[in-house]
Amino acid sequence: MKKHLLTAMGTALFLSACAGTGGSTASQSSGDLTQYEWELTKIDSQAITVPSMGAVPTLGFENQTMAHGHSGCNRYFGNAEMKDGQFRIEKMGMTMMACPEDAMKLEQVMSKTLSQWSKAEMKGNTLTLSNSQHTLTFKATQPM
């Protein structure tokens, strides 16, 4: 009984730590961004290769304020924020599986870029997130 109570309390504490602070969210200016599931196709204009024993990297939205996806190795989630044409995932959490080196490198670039403010541009079925270090290019795969 005590074990279940401690687990419930730990889960509640974790979820409250992931709650937003009331700042700007993706719903204020995201347009159609949150209406699609996105697959990563390029990093810095170079086509990606799906990692060995990995999955296609994705970006999706639970609603207009929660982002989630697959980084090629692990699954991630966090608070989606959109402000002045810039996008980021704040308070990103991620599973912690070990993967082959190619998947881990892709995951590192993707998670770092998604957690920093990046200029967000949608053109047709393409989403581009760019900052001073990297540019991620996604294609829309299906409406949410």
N, CA, C and O atoms as CSV, one atom per row, in Angstrom:
chain,resi,resn,atom,element,x,y,z
A,1,MET,N,N,0.821,-1.190,0.000
A,1,MET,CA,C,0.000,0.000,0.000
A,1,MET,C,C,0.863,1.251,0.000
A,1,MET,O,O,0.623,2.187,-0.763
A,2,LYS,N,N,1.887,1.255,0.879
A,2,LYS,CA,C,2.781,2.410,0.937
A,2,LYS,C,C,3.506,2.598,-0.394
A,2,LYS,O,O,3.725,3.725,-0.838
A,3,LYS,N,N,3.875,1.485,-1.022
A,3,LYS,CA,C,4.574,1.555,-2.305
A,3,LYS,C,C,3.694,2.224,-3.358
A,3,LYS,O,O,4.176,3.061,-4.122
A,4,HIS,N,N,2.407,1.865,-3.408
A,4,HIS,CA,C,1.479,2.458,-4.369
A,4,HIS,C,C,1.261,3.932,-4.075
A,4,HIS,O,O,1.178,4.742,-4.998
A,5,LEU,N,N,1.168,4.290,-2.800
A,5,LEU,CA,C,0.982,5.685,-2.417
A,5,LEU,C,C,2.197,6.510,-2.813
A,5,LEU,O,O,2.048,7.616,-3.334
A,6,LEU,N,N,3.399,5.989,-2.575
A,6,LEU,CA,C,4.616,6.708,-2.956
A,6,LEU,C,C,4.717,6.847,-4.469
A,6,LEU,O,O,5.132,7.893,-4.968
A,7,THR,N,N,4.342,5.805,-5.203
A,7,THR,CA,C,4.352,5.874,-6.659
A,7,THR,C,C,3.382,6.938,-7.148
A,7,THR,O,O,3.728,7.724,-8.031
A,8,ALA,N,N,2.182,6.980,-6.597
A,8,ALA,CA,C,1.184,7.979,-6.986
A,8,ALA,C,C,1.671,9.386,-6.663
A,8,ALA,O,O,1.499,10.303,-7.466
A,9,MET,N,N,2.277,9.560,-5.496
A,9,MET,CA,C,2.776,10.882,-5.119
A,9,MET,C,C,3.928,11.305,-6.028
A,9,MET,O,O,4.016,12.470,-6.414
A,10,GLY,N,N,4.807,10.372,-6.371
A,10,GLY,CA,C,5.925,10.678,-7.263
A,10,GLY,C,C,5.438,11.058,-8.650
A,10,GLY,O,O,5.957,11.991,-9.263
A,11,THR,N,N,4.434,10.328,-9.145
A,11,THR,CA,C,3.858,10.641,-10.447
A,11,THR,C,C,3.218,12.020,-10.435
A,11,THR,O,O,3.406,12.794,-11.373
A,12,ALA,N,N,2.471,12.338,-9.394
A,12,ALA,CA,C,1.842,13.659,-9.289
A,12,ALA,C,C,2.893,14.762,-9.249
A,12,ALA,O,O,2.718,15.803,-9.881
A,13,LEU,N,N,3.967,14.550,-8.524
A,13,LEU,CA,C,5.035,15.540,-8.444
A,13,LEU,C,C,5.682,15.729,-9.807
A,13,LEU,O,O,5.934,16.862,-10.217
A,14,PHE,N,N,5.957,14.623,-10.525
A,14,PHE,CA,C,6.549,14.704,-11.854
A,14,PHE,C,C,5.649,15.471,-12.811
A,14,PHE,O,O,6.115,16.348,-13.539
A,15,LEU,N,N,4.358,15.141,-12.812
A,15,LEU,CA,C,3.427,15.812,-13.717
A,15,LEU,C,C,3.287,17.287,-13.390
A,15,LEU,O,O,3.179,18.107,-14.302
A,16,SER,N,N,3.284,17.647,-12.118
A,16,SER,CA,C,3.179,19.065,-11.768
A,16,SER,C,C,4.441,19.812,-12.167
A,16,SER,O,O,4.369,20.996,-12.493
A,17,ALA,N,N,5.592,19.157,-12.150
A,17,ALA,CA,C,6.834,19.804,-12.575
A,17,ALA,C,C,6.830,20.056,-14.069
A,17,ALA,O,O,7.495,20.976,-14.546
A,18,CYS,N,N,6.080,19.238,-14.822
A,18,CYS,CA,C,6.012,19.406,-16.266
A,18,CYS,C,C,4.965,20.429,-16.683
A,18,CYS,O,O,4.896,20.776,-17.862
A,19,ALA,N,N,4.156,20.916,-15.768
A,19,ALA,CA,C,3.098,21.867,-16.103
A,19,ALA,C,C,3.698,23.179,-16.564
A,19,ALA,O,O,4.775,23.569,-16.113
A,20,GLY,N,N,2.998,23.866,-17.469
A,20,GLY,CA,C,3.451,25.156,-17.976
A,20,GLY,C,C,3.352,26.237,-16.927
A,20,GLY,O,O,2.708,26.075,-15.891
A,21,THR,N,N,4.019,27.368,-17.226
A,21,THR,CA,C,4.033,28.477,-16.288
A,21,THR,C,C,3.095,29.594,-16.709
A,21,THR,O,O,3.118,30.678,-16.126
A,22,GLY,N,N,2.275,29.340,-17.711
A,22,GLY,CA,C,1.325,30.357,-18.141
A,22,GLY,C,C,1.893,31.293,-19.192
A,22,GLY,O,O,1.261,32.298,-19.517
A,23,GLY,N,N,3.066,30.995,-19.732
A,23,GLY,CA,C,3.677,31.836,-20.752
A,23,GLY,C,C,3.003,31.621,-22.091
A,23,GLY,O,O,1.964,30.966,-22.180
A,24,SER,N,N,3.607,32.181,-23.136
A,24,SER,CA,C,3.067,32.037,-24.475
A,24,SER,C,C,3.108,30.578,-24.881
A,24,SER,O,O,4.085,29.879,-24.613
A,25,THR,N,N,2.053,30.123,-25.523
A,25,THR,CA,C,2.004,28.736,-25.961
A,25,THR,C,C,1.797,28.683,-27.455
A,25,THR,O,O,1.520,29.700,-28.093
A,26,ALA,N,N,1.930,27.496,-28.009
A,26,ALA,CA,C,1.800,27.314,-29.447
A,26,ALA,C,C,0.432,27.737,-29.946
A,26,ALA,O,O,0.303,28.103,-31.114
A,27,SER,N,N,-0.589,27.703,-29.114
A,27,SER,CA,C,-1.937,27.999,-29.573
A,27,SER,C,C,-2.120,29.455,-29.960
A,27,SER,O,O,-3.087,29.777,-30.650
A,28,GLN,N,N,-1.242,30.337,-29.549
A,28,GLN,CA,C,-1.433,31.752,-29.810
A,28,GLN,C,C,-1.093,32.151,-31.237
A,28,GLN,O,O,-1.667,33.112,-31.749
A,29,SER,N,N,-0.174,31.441,-31.899
A,29,SER,CA,C,0.183,31.855,-33.248
A,29,SER,C,C,0.718,30.713,-34.102
A,29,SER,O,O,1.494,30.949,-35.028
A,30,SER,N,N,0.325,29.506,-33.814
A,30,SER,CA,C,0.908,28.363,-34.509
A,30,SER,C,C,0.258,28.036,-35.839
A,30,SER,O,O,0.785,27.211,-36.586
A,31,GLY,N,N,-0.873,28.656,-36.161
A,31,GLY,CA,C,-1.527,28.337,-37.415
A,31,GLY,C,C,-1.851,26.866,-37.497
A,31,GLY,O,O,-2.459,26.308,-36.583
A,32,ASP,N,N,-1.453,26.235,-38.581
A,32,ASP,CA,C,-1.744,24.822,-38.797
A,32,ASP,C,C,-0.668,23.890,-38.255
A,32,ASP,O,O,-0.787,22.674,-38.400
A,33,LEU,N,N,0.360,24.418,-37.645
A,33,LEU,CA,C,1.483,23.619,-37.150
A,33,LEU,C,C,1.038,22.425,-36.323
A,33,LEU,O,O,1.527,21.314,-36.521
A,34,THR,N,N,0.114,22.647,-35.398
A,34,THR,CA,C,-0.303,21.582,-34.486
A,34,THR,C,C,-1.346,20.646,-35.089
A,34,THR,O,O,-1.794,19.713,-34.423
A,35,GLN,N,N,-1.733,20.878,-36.324
A,35,GLN,CA,C,-2.763,20.059,-36.957
A,35,GLN,C,C,-2.205,18.825,-37.662
A,35,GLN,O,O,-2.969,18.016,-38.188
A,36,TYR,N,N,-0.881,18.675,-37.675
A,36,TYR,CA,C,-0.260,17.589,-38.429
A,36,TYR,C,C,0.736,16.805,-37.593
A,36,TYR,O,O,1.253,17.290,-36.586
A,37,GLU,N,N,0.989,15.596,-38.029
A,37,GLU,CA,C,2.123,14.795,-37.564
A,37,GLU,C,C,3.233,15.088,-38.574
A,37,GLU,O,O,2.996,15.065,-39.781
A,38,TRP,N,N,4.431,15.360,-38.089
A,38,TRP,CA,C,5.545,15.745,-38.945
A,38,TRP,C,C,6.653,14.698,-38.874
A,38,TRP,O,O,6.957,14.181,-37.799
A,39,GLU,N,N,7.264,14.384,-40.038
A,39,GLU,CA,C,8.415,13.481,-40.091
A,39,GLU,C,C,9.640,14.285,-40.483
A,39,GLU,O,O,9.595,15.074,-41.426
A,40,LEU,N,N,10.728,14.089,-39.766
A,40,LEU,CA,C,11.982,14.766,-40.083
A,40,LEU,C,C,12.542,14.194,-41.383
A,40,LEU,O,O,12.684,12.980,-41.521
A,41,THR,N,N,12.861,15.075,-42.337
A,41,THR,CA,C,13.412,14.630,-43.617
A,41,THR,C,C,14.847,15.098,-43.827
A,41,THR,O,O,15.628,14.432,-44.506
A,42,LYS,N,N,15.200,16.269,-43.231
A,42,LYS,CA,C,16.544,16.820,-43.438
A,42,LYS,C,C,17.050,17.493,-42.168
A,42,LYS,O,O,16.278,18.031,-41.375
A,43,ILE,N,N,18.357,17.447,-42.000
A,43,ILE,CA,C,19.052,18.248,-40.999
A,43,ILE,C,C,20.097,19.046,-41.759
A,43,ILE,O,O,20.949,18.476,-42.441
A,44,ASP,N,N,20.033,20.362,-41.641
A,44,ASP,CA,C,20.983,21.249,-42.323
A,44,ASP,C,C,21.053,20.943,-43.818
A,44,ASP,O,O,22.142,20.832,-44.381
A,45,SER,N,N,19.895,20.808,-44.456
A,45,SER,CA,C,19.729,20.565,-45.894
A,45,SER,C,C,20.221,19.200,-46.361
A,45,SER,O,O,20.233,18.942,-47.564
A,46,GLN,N,N,20.624,18.324,-45.457
A,46,GLN,CA,C,21.065,16.977,-45.813
A,46,GLN,C,C,19.967,15.977,-45.452
A,46,GLN,O,O,19.492,15.949,-44.317
A,47,ALA,N,N,19.568,15.158,-46.426
A,47,ALA,CA,C,18.544,14.144,-46.162
A,47,ALA,C,C,19.019,13.221,-45.046
A,47,ALA,O,O,20.184,12.828,-44.998
A,48,ILE,N,N,18.103,12.886,-44.157
A,48,ILE,CA,C,18.471,11.991,-43.057
A,48,ILE,C,C,18.308,10.541,-43.493
A,48,ILE,O,O,17.543,10.235,-44.407
A,49,THR,N,N,19.024,9.675,-42.837
A,49,THR,CA,C,18.874,8.236,-42.990
A,49,THR,C,C,18.301,7.729,-41.683
A,49,THR,O,O,18.823,8.031,-40.609
A,50,VAL,N,N,17.230,6.961,-41.773
A,50,VAL,CA,C,16.641,6.416,-40.549
A,50,VAL,C,C,17.697,5.543,-39.886
A,50,VAL,O,O,18.254,4.646,-40.519
A,51,PRO,N,N,17.971,5.806,-38.613
A,51,PRO,CA,C,19.033,5.082,-37.915
A,51,PRO,C,C,18.811,3.575,-37.899
A,51,PRO,O,O,17.677,3.096,-37.885
A,52,SER,N,N,19.926,2.835,-37.903
A,52,SER,CA,C,19.826,1.385,-37.772
A,52,SER,C,C,19.145,1.065,-36.446
A,52,SER,O,O,19.477,1.648,-35.414
A,53,MET,N,N,18.211,0.155,-36.478
A,53,MET,CA,C,17.436,-0.225,-35.288
A,53,MET,C,C,16.721,0.974,-34.660
A,53,MET,O,O,16.417,0.959,-33.467
A,54,GLY,N,N,16.457,1.994,-35.444
A,54,GLY,CA,C,15.771,3.175,-34.928
A,54,GLY,C,C,14.425,3.346,-35.596
A,54,GLY,O,O,13.937,2.443,-36.275
A,55,ALA,N,N,13.832,4.501,-35.402
A,55,ALA,CA,C,12.534,4.818,-35.985
A,55,ALA,C,C,12.630,6.161,-36.694
A,55,ALA,O,O,13.560,6.932,-36.459
A,56,VAL,N,N,11.674,6.432,-37.553
A,56,VAL,CA,C,11.619,7.718,-38.235
A,56,VAL,C,C,11.407,8.811,-37.187
A,56,VAL,O,O,10.466,8.721,-36.399
A,57,PRO,N,N,12.255,9.837,-37.159
A,57,PRO,CA,C,12.067,10.934,-36.211
A,57,PRO,C,C,10.802,11.726,-36.550
A,57,PRO,O,O,10.558,12.049,-37.712
A,58,THR,N,N,10.008,12.031,-35.535
A,58,THR,CA,C,8.731,12.708,-35.743
A,58,THR,C,C,8.534,13.854,-34.760
A,58,THR,O,O,9.223,13.963,-33.746
A,59,LEU,N,N,7.569,14.700,-35.096
A,59,LEU,CA,C,7.097,15.773,-34.221
A,59,LEU,C,C,5.584,15.780,-34.335
A,59,LEU,O,O,5.045,15.882,-35.437
A,60,GLY,N,N,4.901,15.675,-33.219
A,60,GLY,CA,C,3.446,15.692,-33.204
A,60,GLY,C,C,2.953,16.491,-32.017
A,60,GLY,O,O,3.736,16.954,-31.188
A,61,PHE,N,N,1.648,16.643,-31.949
A,61,PHE,CA,C,1.051,17.455,-30.894
A,61,PHE,C,C,-0.144,16.740,-30.298
A,61,PHE,O,O,-1.019,16.262,-31.020
A,62,GLU,N,N,-0.177,16.670,-28.973
A,62,GLU,CA,C,-1.312,16.098,-28.256
A,62,GLU,C,C,-2.480,17.070,-28.320
A,62,GLU,O,O,-3.630,16.670,-28.498
A,63,ASN,N,N,-2.177,18.316,-28.177
A,63,ASN,CA,C,-3.112,19.426,-28.332
A,63,ASN,C,C,-2.245,20.613,-28.719
A,63,ASN,O,O,-1.093,20.418,-29.105
A,64,GLN,N,N,-2.744,21.809,-28.634
A,64,GLN,CA,C,-1.951,22.949,-29.098
A,64,GLN,C,C,-0.843,23.360,-28.144
A,64,GLN,O,O,-0.068,24.261,-28.464
A,65,THR,N,N,-0.747,22.733,-26.990
A,65,THR,CA,C,0.301,23.120,-26.049
A,65,THR,C,C,1.252,21.992,-25.675
A,65,THR,O,O,2.238,22.233,-24.980
A,66,MET,N,N,0.984,20.776,-26.115
A,66,MET,CA,C,1.840,19.636,-25.765
A,66,MET,C,C,2.404,18.993,-27.035
A,66,MET,O,O,1.659,18.570,-27.919
A,67,ALA,N,N,3.735,18.929,-27.103
A,67,ALA,CA,C,4.406,18.300,-28.239
A,67,ALA,C,C,4.953,16.939,-27.816
A,67,ALA,O,O,5.238,16.704,-26.642
A,68,HIS,N,N,5.090,16.056,-28.789
A,68,HIS,CA,C,5.646,14.727,-28.533
A,68,HIS,C,C,6.194,14.181,-29.834
A,68,HIS,O,O,5.913,14.721,-30.904
A,69,GLY,N,N,6.954,13.138,-29.754
A,69,GLY,CA,C,7.447,12.513,-30.968
A,69,GLY,C,C,8.508,11.484,-30.685
A,69,GLY,O,O,8.718,11.060,-29.548
A,70,HIS,N,N,9.173,11.093,-31.756
A,70,HIS,CA,C,10.249,10.114,-31.686
A,70,HIS,C,C,11.504,10.795,-32.214
A,70,HIS,O,O,11.453,11.488,-33.230
A,71,SER,N,N,12.612,10.607,-31.544
A,71,SER,CA,C,13.861,11.268,-31.932
A,71,SER,C,C,14.751,10.379,-32.805
A,71,SER,O,O,15.884,10.748,-33.113
A,72,GLY,N,N,14.248,9.227,-33.196
A,72,GLY,CA,C,15.059,8.263,-33.923
A,72,GLY,C,C,15.540,7.158,-33.004
A,72,GLY,O,O,15.814,6.042,-33.447
A,73,CYS,N,N,15.642,7.476,-31.716
A,73,CYS,CA,C,16.050,6.499,-30.703
A,73,CYS,C,C,15.006,6.452,-29.590
A,73,CYS,O,O,14.437,5.396,-29.312
A,74,ASN,N,N,14.761,7.575,-28.967
A,74,ASN,CA,C,13.847,7.668,-27.826
A,74,ASN,C,C,12.612,8.493,-28.153
A,74,ASN,O,O,12.585,9.240,-29.130
A,75,ARG,N,N,11.597,8.345,-27.322
A,75,ARG,CA,C,10.395,9.171,-27.426
A,75,ARG,C,C,10.583,10.387,-26.532
A,75,ARG,O,O,11.230,10.300,-25.489
A,76,TYR,N,N,10.015,11.529,-26.942
A,76,TYR,CA,C,10.127,12.756,-26.162
A,76,TYR,C,C,8.764,13.419,-26.037
A,76,TYR,O,O,7.825,13.075,-26.754
A,77,PHE,N,N,8.667,14.377,-25.115
A,77,PHE,CA,C,7.432,15.125,-24.888
A,77,PHE,C,C,7.795,16.420,-24.184
A,77,PHE,O,O,8.871,16.536,-23.597
A,78,GLY,N,N,6.897,17.393,-24.244
A,78,GLY,CA,C,7.134,18.654,-23.536
A,78,GLY,C,C,6.098,19.690,-23.902
A,78,GLY,O,O,5.168,19.423,-24.663
A,79,ASN,N,N,6.273,20.880,-23.348
A,79,ASN,CA,C,5.358,21.997,-23.590
A,79,ASN,C,C,5.734,22.704,-24.886
A,79,ASN,O,O,6.850,23.206,-25.015
A,80,ALA,N,N,4.814,22.748,-25.847
A,80,ALA,CA,C,5.045,23.443,-27.109
A,80,ALA,C,C,4.812,24.931,-26.901
A,80,ALA,O,O,3.791,25.340,-26.348
A,81,GLU,N,N,5.768,25.736,-27.351
A,81,GLU,CA,C,5.630,27.186,-27.241
A,81,GLU,C,C,5.881,27.830,-28.593
A,81,GLU,O,O,6.779,27.426,-29.332
A,82,MET,N,N,5.068,28.848,-28.911
A,82,MET,CA,C,5.220,29.609,-30.141
A,82,MET,C,C,5.116,31.073,-29.769
A,82,MET,O,O,4.138,31.495,-29.151
A,83,LYS,N,N,6.121,31.850,-30.142
A,83,LYS,CA,C,6.123,33.274,-29.821
A,83,LYS,C,C,6.867,34.019,-30.921
A,83,LYS,O,O,8.021,33.710,-31.218
A,84,ASP,N,N,6.204,35.000,-31.522
A,84,ASP,CA,C,6.828,35.838,-32.550
A,84,ASP,C,C,7.468,35.012,-33.664
A,84,ASP,O,O,8.580,35.314,-34.099
A,85,GLY,N,N,6.777,33.974,-34.127
A,85,GLY,CA,C,7.281,33.139,-35.212
A,85,GLY,C,C,8.386,32.178,-34.809
A,85,GLY,O,O,8.999,31.541,-35.665
A,86,GLN,N,N,8.645,32.069,-33.514
A,86,GLN,CA,C,9.668,31.171,-32.990
A,86,GLN,C,C,8.975,30.011,-32.265
A,86,GLN,O,O,7.934,30.193,-31.634
A,87,PHE,N,N,9.565,28.827,-32.366
A,87,PHE,CA,C,8.996,27.630,-31.747
A,87,PHE,C,C,10.053,26.949,-30.889
A,87,PHE,O,O,11.239,26.971,-31.216
A,88,ARG,N,N,9.610,26.339,-29.778
A,88,ARG,CA,C,10.474,25.475,-28.974
A,88,ARG,C,C,9.612,24.517,-28.167
A,88,ARG,O,O,8.410,24.723,-28.000
A,89,ILE,N,N,10.248,23.477,-27.675
A,89,ILE,CA,C,9.611,22.576,-26.723
A,89,ILE,C,C,10.298,22.813,-25.385
A,89,ILE,O,O,11.481,22.520,-25.213
A,90,GLU,N,N,9.533,23.345,-24.451
A,90,GLU,CA,C,10.063,23.656,-23.128
A,90,GLU,C,C,9.851,22.462,-22.201
A,90,GLU,O,O,8.888,21.710,-22.349
A,91,LYS,N,N,10.745,22.302,-21.265
A,91,LYS,CA,C,10.663,21.228,-20.266
A,91,LYS,C,C,10.531,19.862,-20.938
A,91,LYS,O,O,9.658,19.061,-20.604
A,92,MET,N,N,11.432,19.623,-21.901
A,92,MET,CA,C,11.389,18.372,-22.652
A,92,MET,C,C,11.813,17.197,-21.770
A,92,MET,O,O,12.827,17.250,-21.074
A,93,GLY,N,N,11.017,16.149,-21.821
A,93,GLY,CA,C,11.345,14.893,-21.170
A,93,GLY,C,C,11.565,13.849,-22.245
A,93,GLY,O,O,11.085,13.997,-23.369
A,94,MET,N,N,12.293,12.785,-21.904
A,94,MET,CA,C,12.614,11.793,-22.916
A,94,MET,C,C,12.862,10.440,-22.255
A,94,MET,O,O,13.375,10.364,-21.139
A,95,THR,N,N,12.489,9.375,-22.963
A,95,THR,CA,C,12.879,8.053,-22.498
A,95,THR,C,C,14.402,7.962,-22.598
A,95,THR,O,O,15.028,8.800,-23.249
A,96,MET,N,N,14.990,6.976,-21.975
A,96,MET,CA,C,16.452,6.926,-21.882
A,96,MET,C,C,17.033,5.601,-22.386
A,96,MET,O,O,17.872,4.998,-21.716
A,97,MET,N,N,16.593,5.150,-23.554
A,97,MET,CA,C,17.136,3.914,-24.109
A,97,MET,C,C,18.492,4.180,-24.758
A,97,MET,O,O,18.730,5.260,-25.298
A,98,ALA,N,N,19.359,3.205,-24.701
A,98,ALA,CA,C,20.626,3.277,-25.423
A,98,ALA,C,C,20.377,2.788,-26.842
A,98,ALA,O,O,19.655,1.813,-27.053
A,99,CYS,N,N,20.974,3.463,-27.807
A,99,CYS,CA,C,20.782,3.118,-29.214
A,99,CYS,C,C,22.130,3.161,-29.924
A,99,CYS,O,O,23.119,3.627,-29.358
A,100,PRO,N,N,22.170,2.675,-31.165
A,100,PRO,CA,C,23.407,2.760,-31.939
A,100,PRO,C,C,23.857,4.218,-32.090
A,100,PRO,O,O,23.055,5.145,-31.972
A,101,GLU,N,N,25.136,4.398,-32.349
A,101,GLU,CA,C,25.733,5.735,-32.402
A,101,GLU,C,C,25.039,6.666,-33.397
A,101,GLU,O,O,24.843,7.844,-33.099
A,102,ASP,N,N,24.660,6.149,-34.592
A,102,ASP,CA,C,24.014,7.017,-35.576
A,102,ASP,C,C,22.683,7.555,-35.061
A,102,ASP,O,O,22.346,8.712,-35.312
A,103,ALA,N,N,21.933,6.737,-34.353
A,103,ALA,CA,C,20.654,7.178,-33.786
A,103,ALA,C,C,20.876,8.189,-32.666
A,103,ALA,O,O,20.116,9.149,-32.544
A,104,MET,N,N,21.895,7.988,-31.857
A,104,MET,CA,C,22.174,8.907,-30.752
A,104,MET,C,C,22.618,10.278,-31.271
A,104,MET,O,O,22.255,11.302,-30.693
A,105,LYS,N,N,23.396,10.306,-32.351
A,105,LYS,CA,C,23.830,11.586,-32.932
A,105,LYS,C,C,22.633,12.353,-33.483
A,105,LYS,O,O,22.502,13.555,-33.254
A,106,LEU,N,N,21.764,11.658,-34.206
A,106,LEU,CA,C,20.566,12.292,-34.744
A,106,LEU,C,C,19.705,12.829,-33.599
A,106,LEU,O,O,19.221,13.959,-33.659
A,107,GLU,N,N,19.517,12.022,-32.569
A,107,GLU,CA,C,18.712,12.425,-31.421
A,107,GLU,C,C,19.283,13.668,-30.741
A,107,GLU,O,O,18.530,14.556,-30.342
A,108,GLN,N,N,20.584,13.736,-30.610
A,108,GLN,CA,C,21.215,14.876,-29.949
A,108,GLN,C,C,20.932,16.172,-30.702
A,108,GLN,O,O,20.564,17.174,-30.087
A,109,VAL,N,N,21.098,16.166,-32.018
A,109,VAL,CA,C,20.840,17.368,-32.816
A,109,VAL,C,C,19.361,17.735,-32.761
A,109,VAL,O,O,19.009,18.899,-32.568
A,110,MET,N,N,18.504,16.740,-32.932
A,110,MET,CA,C,17.067,17.005,-32.953
A,110,MET,C,C,16.573,17.539,-31.613
A,110,MET,O,O,15.862,18.543,-31.580
A,111,SER,N,N,16.932,16.895,-30.519
A,111,SER,CA,C,16.426,17.325,-29.214
A,111,SER,C,C,16.978,18.688,-28.815
A,111,SER,O,O,16.265,19.495,-28.219
A,112,LYS,N,N,18.227,18.948,-29.135
A,112,LYS,CA,C,18.810,20.259,-28.812
A,112,LYS,C,C,18.112,21.362,-29.605
A,112,LYS,O,O,17.797,22.418,-29.057
A,113,THR,N,N,17.871,21.120,-30.892
A,113,THR,CA,C,17.217,22.125,-31.732
A,113,THR,C,C,15.777,22.350,-31.295
A,113,THR,O,O,15.330,23.495,-31.221
A,114,LEU,N,N,15.042,21.280,-31.003
A,114,LEU,CA,C,13.651,21.433,-30.583
A,114,LEU,C,C,13.524,22.133,-29.235
A,114,LEU,O,O,12.515,22.792,-28.986
A,115,SER,N,N,14.502,22.010,-28.375
A,115,SER,CA,C,14.401,22.629,-27.049
A,115,SER,C,C,14.880,24.081,-27.027
A,115,SER,O,O,14.754,24.755,-26.006
A,116,GLN,N,N,15.427,24.568,-28.143
A,116,GLN,CA,C,15.851,25.965,-28.245
A,116,GLN,C,C,14.881,26.720,-29.151
A,116,GLN,O,O,14.231,26.126,-30.010
A,117,TRP,N,N,14.793,28.035,-28.949
A,117,TRP,CA,C,13.952,28.844,-29.831
A,117,TRP,C,C,14.484,28.743,-31.253
A,117,TRP,O,O,15.672,28.956,-31.495
A,118,SER,N,N,13.600,28.416,-32.192
A,118,SER,CA,C,13.943,28.300,-33.607
A,118,SER,C,C,12.871,28.991,-34.428
A,118,SER,O,O,11.690,28.948,-34.083
A,119,LYS,N,N,13.282,29.627,-35.510
A,119,LYS,CA,C,12.330,30.244,-36.425
A,119,LYS,C,C,11.509,29.132,-37.072
A,119,LYS,O,O,12.064,28.166,-37.595
A,120,ALA,N,N,10.188,29.274,-37.032
A,120,ALA,CA,C,9.285,28.259,-37.587
A,120,ALA,C,C,8.651,28.783,-38.868
A,120,ALA,O,O,8.038,29.851,-38.874
A,121,GLU,N,N,8.800,28.025,-39.955
A,121,GLU,CA,C,8.195,28.397,-41.231
A,121,GLU,C,C,7.470,27.197,-41.820
A,121,GLU,O,O,8.034,26.110,-41.943
A,122,MET,N,N,6.200,27.415,-42.183
A,122,MET,CA,C,5.416,26.389,-42.872
A,122,MET,C,C,5.175,26.837,-44.301
A,122,MET,O,O,4.706,27.950,-44.542
A,123,LYS,N,N,5.499,25.961,-45.253
A,123,LYS,CA,C,5.220,26.212,-46.666
A,123,LYS,C,C,4.653,24.926,-47.230
A,123,LYS,O,O,5.359,23.925,-47.351
A,124,GLY,N,N,3.368,24.957,-47.577
A,124,GLY,CA,C,2.720,23.745,-48.062
A,124,GLY,C,C,2.758,22.669,-47.000
A,124,GLY,O,O,2.290,22.877,-45.881
A,125,ASN,N,N,3.318,21.511,-47.348
A,125,ASN,CA,C,3.392,20.414,-46.375
A,125,ASN,C,C,4.774,20.313,-45.726
A,125,ASN,O,O,5.153,19.252,-45.232
A,126,THR,N,N,5.529,21.424,-45.729
A,126,THR,CA,C,6.878,21.442,-45.165
A,126,THR,C,C,6.959,22.394,-43.980
A,126,THR,O,O,6.460,23.518,-44.037
A,127,LEU,N,N,7.587,21.936,-42.914
A,127,LEU,CA,C,7.858,22.744,-41.728
A,127,LEU,C,C,9.366,22.825,-41.563
A,127,LEU,O,O,10.053,21.803,-41.555
A,128,THR,N,N,9.882,24.049,-41.429
A,128,THR,CA,C,11.308,24.256,-41.212
A,128,THR,C,C,11.503,24.963,-39.886
A,128,THR,O,O,10.888,26.000,-39.633
A,129,LEU,N,N,12.355,24.408,-39.040
A,129,LEU,CA,C,12.730,25.014,-37.764
A,129,LEU,C,C,14.216,25.327,-37.842
A,129,LEU,O,O,15.038,24.422,-37.985
A,130,SER,N,N,14.567,26.622,-37.746
A,130,SER,CA,C,15.959,27.047,-37.916
A,130,SER,C,C,16.422,27.899,-36.752
A,130,SER,O,O,15.705,28.788,-36.291
A,131,ASN,N,N,17.635,27.619,-36.279
A,131,ASN,CA,C,18.283,28.502,-35.312
A,131,ASN,C,C,19.739,28.669,-35.743
A,131,ASN,O,O,20.110,28.235,-36.834
A,132,SER,N,N,20.554,29.281,-34.916
A,132,SER,CA,C,21.932,29.578,-35.310
A,132,SER,C,C,22.789,28.322,-35.486
A,132,SER,O,O,23.856,28.392,-36.096
A,133,GLN,N,N,22.350,27.194,-34.972
A,133,GLN,CA,C,23.158,25.977,-35.059
A,133,GLN,C,C,22.672,24.973,-36.098
A,133,GLN,O,O,23.483,24.364,-36.795
A,134,HIS,N,N,21.355,24.794,-36.209
A,134,HIS,CA,C,20.833,23.764,-37.105
A,134,HIS,C,C,19.510,24.180,-37.734
A,134,HIS,O,O,18.813,25.068,-37.243
A,135,THR,N,N,19.188,23.508,-38.838
A,135,THR,CA,C,17.892,23.637,-39.490
A,135,THR,C,C,17.299,22.243,-39.622
A,135,THR,O,O,17.906,21.347,-40.208
A,136,LEU,N,N,16.101,22.075,-39.066
A,136,LEU,CA,C,15.371,20.816,-39.186
A,136,LEU,C,C,14.249,21.010,-40.193
A,136,LEU,O,O,13.498,21.981,-40.098
A,137,THR,N,N,14.122,20.106,-41.152
A,137,THR,CA,C,13.058,20.165,-42.151
A,137,THR,C,C,12.171,18.938,-41.977
A,137,THR,O,O,12.645,17.803,-41.979
A,138,PHE,N,N,10.875,19.191,-41.827
A,138,PHE,CA,C,9.884,18.137,-41.629
A,138,PHE,C,C,8.883,18.163,-42.774
A,138,PHE,O,O,8.681,19.202,-43.404
A,139,LYS,N,N,8.253,17.019,-43.046
A,139,LYS,CA,C,7.126,16.983,-43.979
A,139,LYS,C,C,5.900,16.505,-43.214
A,139,LYS,O,O,5.994,15.658,-42.325
A,140,ALA,N,N,4.748,17.062,-43.573
A,140,ALA,CA,C,3.487,16.652,-42.947
A,140,ALA,C,C,3.137,15.264,-43.457
A,140,ALA,O,O,3.218,14.989,-44.655
A,141,THR,N,N,2.745,14.389,-42.528
A,141,THR,CA,C,2.400,13.032,-42.940
A,141,THR,C,C,0.915,12.746,-42.819
A,141,THR,O,O,0.362,11.987,-43.615
A,142,GLN,N,N,0.268,13.343,-41.835
A,142,GLN,CA,C,-1.165,13.123,-41.658
A,142,GLN,C,C,-1.732,14.181,-40.730
A,142,GLN,O,O,-1.045,14.659,-39.827
A,143,PRO,N,N,-2.991,14.544,-40.955
A,143,PRO,CA,C,-3.631,15.462,-40.002
A,143,PRO,C,C,-3.777,14.776,-38.651
A,143,PRO,O,O,-3.947,13.559,-38.583
A,144,MET,N,N,-3.711,15.546,-37.589
A,144,MET,CA,C,-3.858,15.009,-36.233
A,144,MET,C,C,-5.321,14.766,-35.944
A,144,MET,O,O,-5.667,14.314,-34.852
